[in-house]
Amino acid sequence: KNRVFAFVLALGEVDELKYANAAGAINYGFPTIADTNIPEILPRGVCTYEHVVSNISSGEMVSKAIEVRGLKITIDKVDIPVAFGAAFEGERVRKEDTFVEFGGNKSEAVEFLHAADSSEIEDGKIEVFGPDIDDIKEGDVLPLGIEALVSGRKMQDDFEPVMERQFHYFINYATGIFHMGQRDIVWVRFSKNAVQSGFKIKHIGTILHAKMHSDFGNIMDKIQIKIYTNLEDVVALKARAKEVFRTRDERLKTLTDESVDTFYSCTLCQSFAPNHVCAVSPERPGLCGAYNWLDCKASFEINPTGPNQPIKKGETIDEKLGIWKGINEFVFKTSNQALESFSAYSMMIDPMTSCGCFEVIITILPSTNGIMAVNREHSGMTPSGMKFSTTAGMVGGGIQTPGFIGISKYFIGSKKFIKADGGLKWIVWIPKAMKLVIMDIIVERIEEMGIDDFLDKIATEEDAETEEQVMEWIQKVKHPVLEMEPMM
């Protein structure tokens, strides 16, 4: 049962002799899969899962037998036309070397993994809906939607975001392919060399199928990939995915940082920022927005030696700033001894570092005594005098820069959002589109502040484009920041 992973395929009519032989096989833990209508024995016991499963079509018998016997598929070689391996993970594809680009503020892009019933999934099936490389020309920008449907006897909903976030790892393993971001802020580039070597959009599916089986074979039995490159399908997938993303984020509402003695690390992005490490707590999700505390906990259960490790908080050094001895010791060691201390609740004193996957950048506007927030999707100029891409260079790379932090948009609605510095009241400018997105997230915090019209007091690009104009705006609307102690 535990060493010989055999099974019986009962083809055609089953007579008494075959019944007897099949029963003998069951004694060894070998289940029977039949294409005829014989009595089923579904309860577990002698076999790992079911004992006899009938009425399976000839085309599905082998895959059903693999599932029922509990066989795990391993793929030794990823069948793509470019070199593949962890050595290429930190490779960048520069603009001048790019053949085609997806997402990154230039087009719609989303990646989404979810569980489905085993009967709905054909393992290894990869479909591309829309144009592939042969249908486009150099310099084109396409929308991109990656949908992975998975099933497995041990699969749980809590594992979905953990597996989904691995797309970043796996796609970057292909030389000449660049992947950044997650969820609905994905950015992918194919280099000219990769395309000349024969790399196609469908090969993203080949990578995900192989690596998911390799790394998550203990919980996953089947995976089917659907890739969309036409706008209508990508927009539809994004709408479905965002509903699930919202549900995932809601799960944490009852947990607080004080109610747990363990945070979790995330070093998923160290290929791009070797000195960066996230310390994920119940009230501060990973800056990418894709991992929260429960996701990291599930990730550790799946892979105890992976990028999400438990960190005991230990002795409290400063409760207001959010500094703990155990967290500092772990971060110092894991950041290659680059960071001696960081604060979970401050952007001014030893702030948490960033890689490059943050959803939002928070930066101080000195003359206003306030802060601005800008999301990755905003392509225009900001009152800081820099666009998002320029500001990202000052925040990312694992550098600790007081006055600048990269965060997930969900963190803005947390009670711990720059709590040590004064919290939500400091925000004086946000892009209009982002303001609409976070409205539901921060409404509870605004009610606690007792300033009903606070959201209206925050300027957007329609009200102010420079720091001087923001200053005029906050004086006009009597923003509460005018009565607060200087941040610096």
FENCORSUL-V738363 format. One record per pair of residues at least 4 apart in sequence whose ideal C-beta (glycine too) atoms are under 6 Angstrom apart, sorted by the first residue. I is the first residue (numbers start at 1). GAP is how many residues later the second one is. D is the distance in whole Angstrom. If there is no record, write none. Layout:
I;GAP;D
I;GAP;D
This chain:
1;28;3
5;64;6
5;66;5
6;24;5
7;23;5
7;24;5
7;58;4
7;62;5
8;14;5
8;17;5
8;22;6
8;24;4
9;24;6
9;52;6
10;4;5
10;22;5
10;24;4
14;4;5
14;5;6
14;24;5
22;10;5
25;5;4
26;20;6
26;25;5
29;18;5
31;16;5
31;19;6
31;20;6
31;37;5
31;38;6
32;20;5
33;20;5
33;23;6
33;28;5
33;31;5
33;32;5
34;4;5
34;20;4
35;21;6
35;23;6
37;17;6
37;18;6
38;16;5
40;12;5
40;14;5
41;10;4
41;11;4
42;8;5
44;5;6
47;4;5
48;22;5
49;19;5
50;18;5
53;15;6
56;4;5
56;5;5
56;8;5
60;4;5
65;4;6
66;5;4
67;154;5
72;145;4
73;140;5
75;135;4
75;138;6
78;6;5
78;129;6
78;132;4
79;127;6
80;123;5
80;126;6
81;116;5
81;117;4
81;118;6
82;92;5
82;93;5
82;94;6
82;112;5
82;115;5
82;117;5
83;92;4
84;89;5
84;90;5
85;88;6
88;85;6
88;87;4
89;83;5
89;84;6
89;182;4
90;181;4
90;182;6
93;4;6
93;5;6
93;85;4
93;96;4
93;98;5
97;94;5
97;95;6
98;91;5
99;39;5
99;91;5
99;93;5
99;96;4
100;40;5
100;90;5
101;40;5
101;88;5
102;7;5
102;40;5
102;42;4
102;86;4
103;4;6
103;6;3
103;41;6
103;83;5
103;84;5
104;83;3
105;272;6
105;274;5
106;35;5
107;34;5
107;36;5
108;35;4
108;126;5
108;127;6
109;35;4
109;77;4
110;35;5
110;74;4
110;127;6
110;128;4
110;131;5
111;35;4
111;56;5
111;75;5
112;35;5
112;129;4
113;35;4
113;47;6
113;50;5
113;51;4
114;46;6
115;35;6
115;40;5
116;4;5
116;5;6
116;33;4
116;35;6
118;33;4
121;28;5
121;30;5
121;101;5
121;103;5
122;102;6
123;99;4
124;85;6
125;99;5
126;76;5
126;79;3
126;99;5
127;99;5
128;4;5
128;73;5
128;74;5
128;99;5
129;99;5
129;104;6
130;98;6
130;99;3
130;100;4
131;4;4
131;5;5
131;98;5
132;68;5
132;69;5
133;62;6
133;67;5
136;4;4
142;87;5
143;88;5
143;91;4
145;83;4
145;89;4
145;92;4
146;81;6
147;79;4
147;90;6
148;75;6
148;77;6
149;75;5
150;70;5
150;73;5
151;70;6
151;71;5
152;67;5
152;68;4
152;69;4
154;65;4
155;64;6
158;140;4
159;4;6
159;139;6
161;87;6
161;134;5
162;133;6
162;136;5
162;137;4
163;53;6
165;125;5
166;4;6
167;4;6
168;11;6
170;37;5
170;41;4
171;6;6
171;8;4
172;7;5
176;15;4
176;17;5
176;18;3
177;13;6
177;17;6
178;11;4
179;9;5
180;7;4
181;4;4
181;5;5
181;6;5
181;176;6
182;106;5
182;108;4
183;62;6
183;107;5
184;54;5
185;191;5
190;4;5
190;5;6
194;5;4
195;4;6
199;4;5
201;26;6
205;20;4
205;22;6
208;4;6
208;17;6
209;14;6
211;4;6
212;4;5
212;11;5
213;4;5
216;4;5
228;5;4
228;6;5
228;9;6
249;161;5
251;43;6
252;30;6
252;40;5
255;4;6
255;27;4
256;26;6
256;27;6
257;24;5
257;25;6
257;26;5
261;52;6
262;48;5
262;50;6
263;16;5
263;18;5
263;48;5
264;16;5
264;32;3
264;44;5
264;46;6
265;12;6
265;44;5
265;46;6
266;12;4
266;14;6
266;20;5
266;25;6
266;41;6
266;42;6
267;10;5
267;40;5
268;39;5
269;4;6
269;86;4
269;88;6
270;4;5
272;83;6
272;84;6
273;82;4
273;124;5
273;125;4
275;60;5
275;61;5
275;63;4
275;123;4
276;77;5
276;79;5
276;122;3
277;54;6
277;57;5
277;58;5
278;8;5
279;48;5
280;6;5
280;13;5
280;16;5
281;12;6
282;11;5
283;131;5
283;133;4
284;60;6
284;127;6
284;132;6
285;7;4
285;123;5
285;125;6
286;5;4
287;67;6
287;71;4
287;119;5
287;120;5
287;121;6
288;69;4
289;70;4
289;119;4
291;4;5
291;5;6
296;12;4
299;9;4
300;8;5
311;16;6
311;19;5
312;14;4
313;11;4
313;13;5
314;10;5
314;11;4
314;12;3
315;10;4
316;8;6
317;6;4
317;8;6
318;5;4
320;100;5
321;22;4
321;24;6
321;25;5
321;28;6
321;99;5
322;21;5
322;22;3
322;23;4
323;20;6
328;13;5
330;4;6
331;4;6
331;8;5
332;5;6
332;8;6
335;4;4
341;9;5
342;8;5
342;10;5
343;6;5
343;7;5
345;71;5
345;74;4
345;75;4
346;74;4
346;75;5
347;4;5
347;15;6
347;58;5
347;71;5
347;74;6
348;54;5
348;73;6
351;54;5
353;45;5
353;47;5
354;4;5
354;41;5
354;42;5
354;52;3
355;41;6
356;40;4
358;48;3
359;17;6
359;49;5
359;50;5
360;13;5
360;15;5
360;47;5
360;49;5
361;13;5
361;30;5
361;34;6
361;45;6
362;9;6
362;11;5
362;43;5
363;9;6
363;21;5
363;41;5
364;7;5
364;39;4
365;5;6
365;7;5
365;18;6
365;102;5
367;100;6
367;104;6
368;60;5
368;102;5
368;103;5
369;112;6
369;117;6
369;118;6
370;56;5
370;58;3
370;111;4
371;55;5
371;56;6
372;11;6
372;57;4
373;57;5
374;4;5
374;8;5
374;14;5
375;59;4
378;10;6
378;53;4
380;81;6
381;6;6
383;46;5
383;83;6
383;84;5
383;87;5
386;4;4
386;5;5
392;4;5
394;7;6
394;10;6
395;9;5
395;11;5
407;4;4
409;29;6
411;6;6
412;5;6
412;26;6
412;30;6
413;28;4
413;29;5
413;32;6
417;6;6
418;5;6
419;4;6
422;4;5
424;21;5
425;55;5
427;31;6
428;42;6
428;46;5
428;53;6
429;30;5
429;41;5
430;4;5
430;5;5
430;28;5
431;30;6
432;28;4
435;25;6
438;4;5
442;4;6
446;8;5
457;20;5
457;22;5
459;4;4
459;5;4
459;11;5
459;14;4
463;10;5
464;5;4
464;6;4
464;9;5
465;4;6
474;5;4
